[in-house]
Amino acid sequence: MIALRARLVVPRWLRFAVPAASVLVAILVWSALLLAQGRNPAAAFRTMGATVLGTRWGLGETCLRAVPLVLCAAGVALAASMRLWNIGAQGQLLVGAMAATWVALSLGDLPAPLMLPAMLAAGALAGALWCGACGALRAWLEVSEVLTTLLLNYVAAAWLAHMVLGPWRGPDNFPYTATFPTAAWLPALGGGKFHAGLPLAILAVLLLAVLCRRTAWGYELRVAGESWETARYGGIAVRSRIVSVLAISGAFAGAAGAIQVSAVQHRLEQAVAPGYGYTAILVCWLARGNVAATIPVGFLFAALLVAGDELQVVLSLPAASVQILLALVLLCVLAGDAFVRYRPVLDLPLWLRRRAA
């Protein structure tokens, strides 16, 4: 019988080898599923690579989708470092987009140097308040943040639908707002789909990673993440940390919403963020809760999403094909964690061990 025994020391190489092997297993399983449908996996991977890396459109679209994924995932990872689970990045993104829209529509006479910071600040503040309220409920009333952040997603979606179908409906009577003044547009970088939100997002996530790893505040979060009781015993104000961490987590998602309406759509519509907040949770899991690691993992997810759209056109694969691949990667990586923490051993029955002796 095979048994699992806890490893006393985990080799460094194993921390990299097991996730890599897990991703390879997921790719092999996905390839087998394609073969079962009579499709050529090699052609699928060639199409994915050529789309993402071989065309300017694919590279630009990948960067476009990576911005909200990276920002939301970094916020989720920050909360996870303190054993808080922010499932509401989608809703926080939506309220951030609405707050930025209010600034753009109400203060349209502002010049760009004032308008753009005001929109980003409004989006971040809205997300912080939206998620910080859940933190207050968790800190003082012990209401699960999983429940509150998740339910507020539906409140945010309904609120956005009301605004674009009612008070903010555009002049052409379609369910989106009027186009923002050009002062409210984040500048493009080099034309195409590249915009200033990309370097801003990367810098913000890197700064957050430094704060988490190199400051006393980050150390306190790690201590609280190990044990809230130990943190309290050490003099750390756990309640205030809960509220501040969830507020910052929401601020990152809210800023992502502000960037979406300012740099991508230049208006607010219901499809401002097609599931980015939910996908960011998967990005956080695959990044192992590491804030800095959400950058490469977020770009990987964005590339796969872009490639999935192309697979529908070129190979007539279902839209869910890449979603299945992402799910397989997540399942295999999480299952592979067991082999990092435990080692398989052959546990023979007692009578066989006696005979062998």
C-alpha positions in Angstrom: 0.0 0.0 0.0 1.2 3.5 -0.9 1.1 6.0 2.0 2.0 9.7 2.2 4.5 10.8 4.9 5.1 14.5 5.7 8.5 15.8 4.5 10.7 17.2 7.3 12.6 19.3 4.7 11.2 20.3 1.3 14.0 20.4 -1.3 14.1 23.7 -3.2 14.2 22.0 -6.6 11.0 20.1 -5.7 9.1 23.4 -5.3 9.7 24.2 -9.0 9.7 20.7 -10.4 6.3 19.6 -9.1 4.4 22.6 -10.4 6.1 22.3 -13.8 5.2 18.6 -14.0 1.7 19.4 -12.9 1.3 21.8 -15.8 2.7 19.2 -18.2 0.2 16.7 -17.0 -2.7 19.2 -17.5 -1.5 19.8 -21.0 -1.3 16.1 -21.8 -4.8 15.5 -20.4 -6.1 18.4 -22.5 -4.4 17.1 -25.6 -6.0 13.7 -25.0 -9.4 15.4 -24.8 -8.8 17.1 -28.1 -7.7 13.8 -29.7 -10.9 12.2 -28.4 -12.8 14.9 -30.4 -10.8 14.1 -33.5 -8.8 17.4 -33.3 -5.0 17.8 -33.6 -3.5 19.1 -30.4 -0.3 20.2 -32.2 -2.3 22.4 -34.5 -4.1 23.9 -31.5 -0.8 24.7 -29.7 0.6 26.2 -32.9 -2.4 28.4 -33.3 -2.2 29.5 -29.7 1.5 30.4 -30.0 1.1 32.1 -33.3 -1.8 34.2 -32.0 -0.2 35.4 -28.8 3.4 35.8 -29.8 3.2 36.0 -33.6 0.9 39.0 -34.1 0.9 42.5 -32.7 -2.9 42.2 -32.2 -2.4 39.0 -30.0 0.3 40.6 -27.9 -1.7 43.8 -27.4 -4.9 41.9 -26.5 -2.9 39.8 -24.0 -1.5 42.9 -22.3 -5.0 44.5 -22.4 -6.6 41.5 -20.5 -3.6 41.1 -18.2 -4.0 44.5 -16.6 -7.3 43.8 -14.7 -6.3 40.2 -14.0 -3.0 41.2 -12.4 -4.4 44.0 -10.3 -7.4 41.9 -9.0 -5.2 38.9 -8.4 -2.6 40.9 -6.5 -5.4 42.2 -4.2 -6.8 38.8 -3.7 -3.3 37.5 -2.9 -2.7 40.3 -0.3 -5.9 39.3 1.5 -4.9 35.6 1.3 -1.6 36.4 3.1 -3.7 37.1 6.2 -6.0 34.1 5.7 -8.8 36.4 4.4 -10.6 35.3 1.2 -11.7 38.1 -1.0 -14.2 36.5 -3.5 -15.6 39.9 -4.5 -12.9 41.3 -6.8 -15.5 41.3 -9.6 -17.9 43.5 -7.7 -15.1 45.8 -6.5 -13.9 46.2 -10.1 -17.5 47.2 -11.1 -17.9 49.8 -8.4 -14.4 51.2 -9.3 -15.5 51.5 -12.9 -18.7 53.3 -11.8 -16.8 55.7 -9.6 -14.4 56.6 -12.4 -17.3 57.0 -14.7 -19.0 59.5 -12.3 -15.8 61.6 -12.3 -15.5 61.5 -16.1 -19.1 62.5 -16.7 -19.4 65.0 -13.8 -16.1 66.7 -14.1 -15.6 66.6 -17.8 -14.0 70.1 -18.0 -11.0 69.0 -16.0 -7.7 68.8 -17.9 -6.1 65.3 -18.3 -3.4 65.9 -15.6 -6.2 66.3 -13.1 -8.9 64.1 -14.6 -6.9 60.9 -14.9 -5.5 60.8 -11.3 -9.0 61.7 -10.1 -10.6 58.8 -11.9 -8.0 56.3 -10.7 -8.3 57.6 -7.1 -12.1 57.5 -7.2 -12.0 53.9 -8.6 -9.5 52.8 -5.9 -11.5 54.5 -3.1 -14.8 53.0 -4.2 -13.2 49.5 -4.3 -11.6 50.1 -0.9 -14.9 51.2 0.7 -16.8 48.3 -0.9 -14.4 45.7 0.4 -13.4 47.5 3.5 -17.0 47.3 4.7 -16.7 43.5 4.5 -13.5 43.7 6.5 -15.3 45.7 9.2 -18.1 43.0 9.4 -15.4 40.3 9.7 -13.4 42.1 12.3 -16.1 43.2 14.7 -19.1 40.9 14.0 -17.2 37.8 12.7 -19.3 37.7 9.5 -17.5 35.6 6.9 -15.8 37.8 4.3 -16.3 34.9 1.8 -20.0 35.4 2.0 -20.2 39.2 2.1 -17.7 39.8 -0.7 -19.4 37.2 -2.9 -22.9 38.5 -2.4 -21.8 42.1 -3.0 -20.7 41.0 -6.5 -24.4 40.7 -7.4 -25.3 44.0 -5.8 -22.6 45.8 -7.8 -23.7 44.1 -11.1 -27.3 45.1 -10.4 -26.3 48.7 -9.6 -24.2 49.0 -12.7 -27.1 47.7 -14.9 -29.4 50.2 -13.3 -27.0 53.1 -14.0 -26.4 52.2 -17.7 -30.0 51.4 -18.3 -31.3 54.5 -16.5 -29.5 57.7 -15.3 -26.4 57.2 -17.4 -27.9 55.8 -20.6 -26.1 57.3 -23.6 -27.7 59.6 -26.1 -28.1 56.8 -28.7 -30.4 55.0 -26.1 -28.2 51.9 -25.9 -27.2 50.4 -22.5 -23.9 52.2 -22.1 -22.9 55.8 -21.2 -21.9 58.6 -23.4 -18.3 58.5 -24.6 -15.9 60.1 -22.1 -14.1 63.4 -23.0 -10.7 62.8 -24.3 -9.1 64.2 -21.1 -10.5 61.1 -19.4 -8.7 58.6 -21.7 -5.5 57.0 -20.5 -2.9 57.5 -23.2 -2.0 54.8 -25.6 1.6 53.5 -25.8 2.9 53.1 -29.3 -0.6 52.8 -30.8 -2.7 49.7 -30.9 -4.0 48.2 -27.6 -1.1 49.1 -25.4 -1.9 51.8 -22.9 -0.5 53.5 -19.8 -2.5 51.3 -17.5 -0.1 48.4 -18.2 3.1 49.9 -16.6 1.0 51.5 -13.8 -0.5 48.1 -12.9 2.9 46.4 -12.9 4.5 49.1 -10.8 1.6 49.0 -8.3 1.9 45.3 -7.9 5.6 45.4 -7.5 5.3 48.1 -4.9 2.8 46.0 -3.0 5.1 43.0 -3.2 7.9 45.1 -1.7 5.7 46.3 1.1 4.6 42.8 1.9 8.2 41.4 2.0 10.4 44.3 3.2 8.4 46.2 5.7 7.2 45.8 9.3 3.6 46.0 8.0 4.2 43.0 5.8 5.8 41.1 8.6 2.8 41.7 10.8 0.5 40.4 8.0 2.6 37.2 7.7 2.4 36.7 11.5 -1.3 37.3 11.5 -1.6 34.9 8.6 0.0 32.1 10.6 -2.2 32.7 13.7 -4.4 35.6 14.6 -4.2 34.7 18.3 -0.4 34.8 18.1 -0.5 38.1 16.4 -2.8 39.5 19.2 -0.4 38.2 21.8 2.4 40.0 20.0 0.6 43.3 20.2 -0.6 43.4 16.6 -4.0 45.1 16.1 -5.6 42.3 14.2 -9.0 44.0 13.7 -7.5 47.1 12.1 -5.2 44.9 9.9 -8.3 42.9 8.7 -10.0 46.1 7.6 -6.9 47.7 6.0 -5.9 44.6 4.1 -9.4 44.0 2.7 -9.6 47.8 1.9 -6.3 47.7 0.0 -7.4 44.5 -1.8 -10.6 46.2 -2.9 -8.6 49.3 -4.0 -6.6 47.3 -6.4 -9.7 45.8 -8.0 -11.4 49.2 -8.1 -8.4 50.7 -9.8 -8.6 47.9 -12.4 -12.2 49.0 -13.1 -11.1 52.6 -13.5 -8.4 51.6 -15.9 -10.9 49.5 -17.9 -13.3 52.4 -18.6 -10.5 55.0 -19.1 -8.1 53.1 -21.3 -10.1 50.4 -23.0 -13.8 51.3 -23.5 -13.8 55.1 -22.9 -17.3 54.6 -21.5 -19.2 52.4 -19.0 -21.1 49.4 -20.3 -22.4 46.2 -18.7 -19.6 44.1 -20.2 -16.9 46.2 -18.6 -15.2 43.2 -17.1 -16.2 39.7 -18.4 -15.4 37.7 -15.4 -12.0 39.1 -14.7 -12.6 39.3 -11.0 -13.5 35.6 -10.8 -10.6 34.6 -13.0 -8.2 36.6 -10.8 -9.0 34.1 -7.9 -7.5 31.3 -10.1 -4.5 33.5 -10.9 -4.0 34.0 -7.2 -4.2 30.3 -6.5 -1.7 29.4 -9.2 0.6 32.2 -8.0 0.6 30.5 -4.6 -0.7 33.7 -3.0 2.6 35.4 -3.9 1.8 39.0 -4.9 4.7 39.4 -7.3 4.0 36.1 -9.0 0.5 37.3 -10.0 2.2 39.3 -12.8 3.6 36.3 -14.9 0.6 34.1 -14.0 -1.8 36.9 -14.9 -0.2 37.3 -18.3 -0.3 33.6 -18.9 -4.0 33.5 -18.2 -4.6 36.5 -20.4 -2.6 34.8 -23.2 -4.7 31.6 -22.9 -7.9 33.6 -23.0 -6.8 35.4 -26.1 -5.7 32.1 -27.7 -9.0 30.5 -26.9 -10.9 33.1 -28.9 -8.6 32.4 -31.9 -9.2 28.6 -31.5 -12.9 29.1 -32.0 -12.2 30.8 -35.3 -9.4 28.7 -36.7 -10.2 25.2 -35.4 -13.9 25.6 -34.6 -13.2 24.5 -31.0 -15.8 25.3 -28.4 -15.3 28.5 -26.4 -15.0 26.4 -23.2 -11.9 24.6 -24.5 -9.4 27.0 -23.0 -11.4 27.2 -19.8 -11.1 23.5 -19.5 -7.3 23.8 -19.9 -7.2 26.5 -17.2 -9.3 24.3 -14.9 -7.0 21.3 -15.5 -3.9 23.4 -14.8 -5.5 24.5 -11.5 -6.5 21.0 -10.4 -3.2 19.5 -11.3 -1.2 22.2 -9.6 -3.3 21.9 -6.4 -3.0 18.1 -6.5 0.7 18.4 -7.0 1.0 20.3 -3.7 0.5 17.0 -1.9 3.8 15.7 -3.4 5.6 18.9 -2.3 4.5 18.5 1.3 4.4 14.7 1.5 6.5 11.9 0.1 5.0 8.6 -1.1 6.3 5.5 0.7 5.5 1.8 0.4 3.7 0.9 3.5 3.7 -2.9 3.6 1.3 -4.9 5.8 2.8 -6.1 9.1 2.9 -9.7 8.1 4.8 -8.9 4.9 7.3 -6.8 6.8 7.8 -9.7 9.2 8.4 -12.1 6.3 10.8 -9.7 4.7 12.7 -9.5 8.0 
